[in-house]
Amino acid sequence: MGERILVWGAGAIGGTVGAYLWRAGHDVTLVDASPAHVAAIRREGLRIVGPVDEFVCRAPALLPQQVDGRWPLIALAVKAQPTEAACLQLRPHLAENGYVLSLQNGLCETVIEKLLGRSRTMGALVGFMGDLIGPGEIRFGQRAKFCVGELDGQISDRATALGRLMTDFEPDVEVTADIWGYLWGKLGFIALLYGTALGTATLVELFSASEFQPVWRCLAGEIVAVAASENVAPKGFDGFEPDAFAAGATAAAASRSMNAMADLLRGSPKTHSGMWRDIAVHRRATEIGNQIGPVVEIALRNGVPTPVLRRLVKLIQAVEKGDLTQSDTLIRELLPLPSGGSARIDAVTGREAQR
């Protein structure tokens, strides 16, 4: 008999991981807040489609209010915004010696450990690419870096056992002693994705475009600087090399890293980021306030300037509200003009104006 696992949030990430673990014989229960998604899974199963694999998972699916019982492992895969609310909902269903594995982006582990305790929290770097196409259907677009680790940096028996379990999803899973390094590394990559979400071109086109290299260098560079103020050295993965964006690194090094990431994405069905899909497809707010927002707060506390990240948050939120329209031109808004002025896009006319 396999492990008992409760997956709280059965979207692109949680649904994919949960489906693989179910197929491997584990006792998986899926939980999701979307009635349509839960109904579709109950009716037809959770369909995994795409170039990586295709199969149907018929694990039980529940709405949060329907959950009963306790689990030794709860994989939390909700968006960053409802992390606190989800923790309060799932807390009664976590076994006394159980723990929550965060399959999220950002620093959600800090929220979970405040509510549940560090000893009941495990972190993960989720690099693989998935999209929720519609109720009951997830596209698994591409495998990528996946690792898990204890927040205190110990390679515990529990972490080792989790690593073995997760090989049923990702054979090359890493059990790391530096999960915070990976989480901050992913934040650097996330900042780049938010930058591309301002535009309309593909990730490959935007990552490799020479005109945007200064933007990418500043975005990732500010993340690396804030991490350093927290005594964390971000770790690289899948072409993203944080050192290439650190203070003193050359523009050529940053461009090489951007091109390496673009090369890994060539031919992938994942043409745009999840943030772009939130805005352009799902017409909903992104997670930027709960992912980049905490980085800006840490920077303020530690005295690290983050003008480009601050501008990124404002522009993304303006696009979410419909005050601005996604455009590749909007990406240039992240940097000041060489003269010291700044280009701004008028929310009404959509035209660029000098200030």
N, C-alpha and C positions, 0 to 999 in steps of 0.2 A: 504494500500500500504506500502511495506517495505522501508527500507533505501536505498538511492542511494550510491553504493560503487564501486570504481574503484580499482581493484586488479592489481598492477603493478609488474609482475613477477608471472606467473601461474605455477610454478614448484611444487616440493613436498610440500612446506609449503603454499605458496600463493594459489596454485590450490586446496589443500585440504580445507583450510578455506573458500575460495571463493565458492567452490562447496556446502558446507554445508549451507552457508548463502543464496545462490541461492535457494537451496531446501526448505529453511524455508520461502521463499516468498520475499526475498529482491531483489532489482534491481541491480544485480551484472554484471559488465562488466570486462572481463579478458583481460589483456594485456601481451604479451610476445614477446621477441626478436627473438624467434626461428620460422621461417616460417613453418617448418614441424610440430611443435607443434600446432601452430595456425590453420594450415590447417586441421590437424586431429580433433581438437575440433570443427571446423566449420562443418566438414563432418560427424562425428560420435558422437560428444559430448565429454566431459571430463569424462573419466571412472575412478571412484574410486573403487579400488579392494583391497582385503586383508581381514584379519581376523576381523577387526573392523567393516567394513561396505562395502556394494557394491551397487553402483547406478551410474547413468549417469547424469551429469550436462550439460544442454544445454544453458548455458549463452553465450551471444555474446563474440567473441574473436577477438582481434585486434592486429596488429603490432604497435609498438610505434608511427610510423609516420602516422598511420591512426586514431589516437585518436582526437576527436573533442568535445568540450564542457568543462564544469567545474563540479567538484564533491566536496561535503562537506567532504567526507572521502576517502582518498587514502591509501590503505594498500600496503606498499612497501615490496616486498619479493624477490628482486633480490639478487644475491650473493654480498658479501661485496665489491669486486673489483669495480663494476660499480655503486656504490651507488651515487657518485657525479654526474656522467653523467646522471643517471636516475632521480635525483632530478632536474637537469636542464631541462630535457625533460618534466617532469610532472608538473613543476611549473606553466606553463600557464593554466593547467587544474585543479588547486586547487582553490576552491571557496575562496572568500575574507575572510570569517570566518571559512574556512575549516582547516583540519590538516592532517598530514601524520602519520600513525601508522606503525612503523618499526617492521616487522615480520622477523627480521634478527638476526644473531648471531654475537657477538663481541660488539664493541662500535660504531656501525653505527649511533646511535642517535646523537653522537657528530658531525658527518659530516652533518647530515640532519639539525640540529639546526643552524649550521653556515651558511647554504645556505638559509634556509627558516624561521629561527627564532625559539626560544624555544617555544613560544606560539602556533606554528603551528606543533609541533612535539610531538608525544606520543611514549612511549617505551613499549616493551612487552618481556616477557620471554616465549620462545617457546621450550617446552620440548618434545612434541609428536613426534612420529617417522613416517616419510614418505619417500618414494623413488620414483623418476621419473623413471618408468620402460621403457618408450618409448614415442614417440609422442602421446599425448592424453590419457596417462594411468599413474595413480599414485597409488602406493600401500600405504594404510594407515595401518601401522603395529601395532601401539600401542598408546594408550592414555597416557598422562603424564602431568606434571605440565604446566599450562598455566596461565599467569597473565598479566595485563596491568596496566600502571600507568603514571601519569604526571612526567615530568623530575624535577619539582620543589618540588615534594613530597606531593603536595596537593591532597586530595580526592575531586576533583572538580565535579560539576554537569556533565561536559563533560565526565570525566572518569567513573562516575557512569553509565551514559547512554551507554557508550561503553561496560562496563561490562555486562549490560543487553543484548545488541546486541550480544555479543560474547557467551552468553549462548546457542545460536542457533548452535554454533559449539561445545563448551565445557561447559557442564552444571556446572562444578565445577570451572569455571574461577574465579580468584581472582583479585580484584581491590586493588592494593597495594600503600602504601605511601612510599615504598622503592624500586623503580624499579632499582636504581643503585646497590643496594645490590644484587638483583637477577641477573642483568647483569654480575656483577663480579663473582657471584657464577657460572653462566653458563660458564664464561671464564675458571674457574678452571676445570670444566667438559670437556670443549672443548680441553684444553691442554692434558688431559688424552686421549681423542679420537685421537688427532694427534699422540700421542705416539703409540697407537695401530695401526695406519695407516702405521707405519714403518714395521709392521709384516704381517703375513698371517693368523694366528689363529683367532678364533672368539673372540668377545668382552668378552663373558663369560669366555672363557679359559684364556685370557690375564689379565682381571681384577682380577681373583681369583688365578693366578699363584704366588706362593710364591717368585720365583726368581725375579719377576718384581716389587714387593712391594716397594723396595727402589726407583725405578724409578718413580712410581706413586706418592710417597710421596714427592719427590723433585719437580716434575712438578707442582702439585697442590699447594705445599707449596710456590713456588716462586710467583704464581698468588696471593695467599692470602697476601703475604708480600707486593707486589706492591699495592694491593688494600688498605692495611692499610696505606701506604704512601700517599694515596689520601683521607684518613679519611673515607674509606668505609669499612664496615664489610660485607663481602660476605654472602649471605643467601643460605641455603641448600635447596635441593629439590630432590625427587626421589632417596633417598639413599645417595646422595652426601652431606657430612657434612664438610663444609670448616674448622670448628674449629678443626677437626681431623687432619688437615694438617698444622695448624698454628705452629709458633715457640713454643716449649715447649710441644707440643702434642706428645703422644707416638706412636711408630710404630704399636702397637696393635690397637690403635684407628683408624689409617689410614687403616689398613687391614680390620677392621670391616666395615668401610664405603665402601671400594672397594668390599667386599663380598656382602654387601647389594645391591650395584648397579648391581653386577653380578646376584644376585637372582632375581631381577626384570626383567632381560633380558632373563632368562631361558625360553625356549619355544617360544620366539619371532621370527618372520620371519626376524627381523632386526639383522642379525648375525654380520654384520660389519658396521662401521661408514660411514657416507656420505663422509668423507675425503678419506677413503679407496676406496670407489666406484669411486670417482673422478679420482684416480690414476689407479686402477686396471681395472675398467669397462669403464669409460668414456674417459680415457687417456687424462686428462686435468689437468691444475694446480689447486691446492686447494686454499682456501681463507687464508692460513696461514699468508701471508704477510700483509693482512688487518685485521687480527684478533689477532694473537699473536704479530705481528710486532709493533702495537701501544702500547702494554703492555711493550715491551722491551724499546721503546722510553720513556715512562713514567718512567720506572725504572731508566734509565740513567739520566733523568732529576732530579729525586728524590734521586739519590745515592743508589739505591737498587740493589745488585748484582743478576743477573739472568743467570748464566752460562749454566744451563740445558735448559732453554727456548731458549737461543741463539743457542745452539747446535741443539735443535729440529728443529728450522727454517732452519738451514743449511742442516740437513739431509733430511728433507722433500723435500726441493727444489732440492737436488741432486737426490732424487728418481724421482721427477717429470721430471727432465731432462733426466733420463735414465742413469745417471752416477752411480747410485746404484740400487740394486734390493730389493724389499720388502722381508724381512726375519725377523723372530722372533729374530734371533741373532742380527739384527741391533738395536733392542730396547736397548740392553745392551750398545750400543755406547753412550747413553745419559749420562752415569755416568763414572767418572774416576775410574781406578782400585784402590784397597786398597793401593797399593804401592805408589800411587801418580802419576804413569804413566797413560796412557789411551789406551784403546783398540780402534783400528781403522780398518775399513773394507776397503781393497784395492778396488778401483773402477774397476780395470781391472780383478784381480783374484777372487775377492769376498771373499778373505781369511782374517781372523783376524790377525793383527800384533801388536806386542808390540812396543811402542815408549818410 
